[in-house]
Amino acid sequence: MISLTALRERVDDDIDPPSVLVISDRHVGSEVVTTLDRSTNVCLVTDHDGVAGQTPDDTRVVVGDGRERAVLRDAGAQTTDIALISMQADHGAFLVTQLLRTQFDVETVVVVLNDPQHRPAFESVASEVVCSSQVLATELERAVATTLQTPETA
């Protein structure tokens, strides 16, 4: 008879951690991989040396243009569970999204947009669309409201 501990270990060995592919030429990419749960299998794809240099030492980084199919393949796009795309140009993010969906069959693709007017185009290809300008505006509004509500200490 197998012990409960041995059974748990066997099950844990059979279950692969979820894989997350982050494609970003912005510092938000390194921030995301830093904050993700360490039990997640994370890979960052970036062509920005500063972004690559700010990732934790145990994070896999593929340096290259995330708009290229070979770079995405090297990063493991064919086996990833979730992809997160945050790029300086929305048209680049759109291309990466289409590549991940059509060439690698990635089911869950989260895209960070810069221009809210591009949302309709992305909603047809991405699983989730986040507009960075709206998130930033909300956070700034919260910071201002908090500051205005804080009594002055003199």
C-alpha positions in Angstrom: 0.0 0.0 0.0 1.3 3.5 -0.9 1.5 6.2 1.7 -0.4 9.4 1.4 2.9 11.3 1.2 4.3 9.1 -1.6 1.0 9.5 -3.5 1.2 13.3 -3.2 4.8 13.3 -4.4 3.9 11.1 -7.4 1.0 13.3 -8.3 3.1 16.4 -7.9 5.7 14.9 -10.2 3.1 14.1 -12.8 1.6 17.7 -12.9 3.6 20.2 -14.8 3.5 23.8 -13.5 1.6 26.2 -15.7 3.8 27.9 -18.3 3.6 31.6 -18.9 5.3 33.3 -21.9 5.8 37.1 -21.5 6.7 38.9 -24.7 7.7 42.5 -24.0 10.0 45.2 -25.1 9.0 47.3 -22.0 10.0 47.2 -18.3 6.5 45.9 -17.5 7.7 42.6 -18.9 10.4 42.2 -16.3 8.0 43.4 -13.6 5.4 40.8 -14.5 7.9 37.9 -14.5 9.3 39.2 -11.1 5.8 39.2 -9.5 4.5 35.9 -10.9 4.3 32.9 -8.6 7.6 31.0 -8.5 5.8 27.8 -9.1 5.0 29.0 -12.6 7.2 28.1 -15.5 8.0 31.6 -16.9 9.9 32.7 -19.9 10.5 36.3 -21.0 11.0 37.2 -24.6 12.5 40.6 -25.2 14.9 42.5 -27.5 15.6 45.1 -24.9 18.8 44.6 -22.9 17.5 46.7 -20.0 14.4 44.6 -19.7 16.4 41.4 -19.9 18.8 42.6 -17.2 16.0 43.3 -14.7 14.7 39.8 -14.5 15.3 37.4 -11.6 18.3 35.1 -12.1 16.1 32.0 -12.2 13.9 33.3 -14.9 14.4 32.0 -18.5 15.0 34.9 -20.9 15.1 34.6 -24.7 16.7 37.7 -26.2 15.2 38.3 -29.6 12.4 39.9 -31.6 9.1 38.5 -30.3 7.5 39.2 -33.6 9.6 36.4 -35.2 8.2 32.9 -35.3 11.6 31.3 -34.6 12.1 33.4 -31.5 8.7 32.4 -30.2 9.4 28.7 -30.9 12.8 29.0 -29.0 10.9 30.4 -26.1 8.5 27.5 -26.0 5.4 29.1 -27.5 4.2 25.7 -28.7 3.7 24.4 -25.2 2.8 27.6 -23.3 -0.5 27.8 -21.3 -0.7 31.6 -21.2 0.9 34.4 -23.2 1.1 38.0 -22.0 2.1 40.6 -24.6 3.1 44.2 -23.7 4.9 46.1 -26.4 5.7 49.7 -27.1 3.8 49.6 -30.4 0.2 48.2 -30.6 0.8 46.9 -34.1 3.7 44.8 -32.9 1.5 43.4 -30.2 -1.2 42.6 -32.7 1.3 40.7 -34.9 2.6 38.7 -31.9 -1.0 37.9 -30.9 -1.8 36.6 -34.3 1.4 34.5 -34.5 0.6 32.9 -31.1 -3.0 32.1 -32.0 -2.4 30.9 -35.6 1.0 29.3 -35.5 1.3 28.0 -32.0 -2.4 27.5 -31.0 -1.9 29.4 -27.7 -5.4 29.5 -26.2 -5.0 32.3 -23.6 -3.4 35.5 -24.8 -3.5 38.6 -22.7 -2.5 41.8 -24.4 -1.6 45.2 -22.9 -2.7 48.0 -25.2 -1.4 51.5 -25.3 -4.2 53.2 -27.3 -7.7 52.4 -26.2 -9.0 53.0 -29.8 -7.3 49.8 -30.8 -9.4 47.7 -28.4 -11.9 46.5 -31.0 -9.2 45.1 -33.3 -7.6 43.2 -30.4 -10.9 41.8 -28.9 -11.2 39.6 -32.0 -7.9 37.9 -31.5 -6.9 38.2 -27.8 -8.5 36.4 -24.8 -8.1 39.4 -22.6 -7.3 43.0 -23.4 -5.9 45.5 -20.8 -5.5 49.1 -21.8 -2.4 50.5 -20.0 -3.5 54.1 -20.3 -6.8 53.3 -18.5 -5.0 51.3 -15.8 -2.6 54.1 -15.3 -5.3 56.8 -15.2 -7.2 54.7 -12.6 -4.1 54.3 -10.4 -3.2 58.0 -10.7 -6.8 59.0 -9.8 -6.6 56.7 -6.7 -3.3 58.3 -5.7 -4.6 61.8 -6.0 -7.8 60.9 -4.2 -5.8 59.3 -1.4 -3.5 62.4 -1.1 -6.5 64.7 -1.0 -8.2 62.7 1.8 -5.0 62.5 3.9 -5.2 65.1 6.7 -2.2 67.4 6.7 0.3 66.9 9.5 1.9 70.1 10.5 
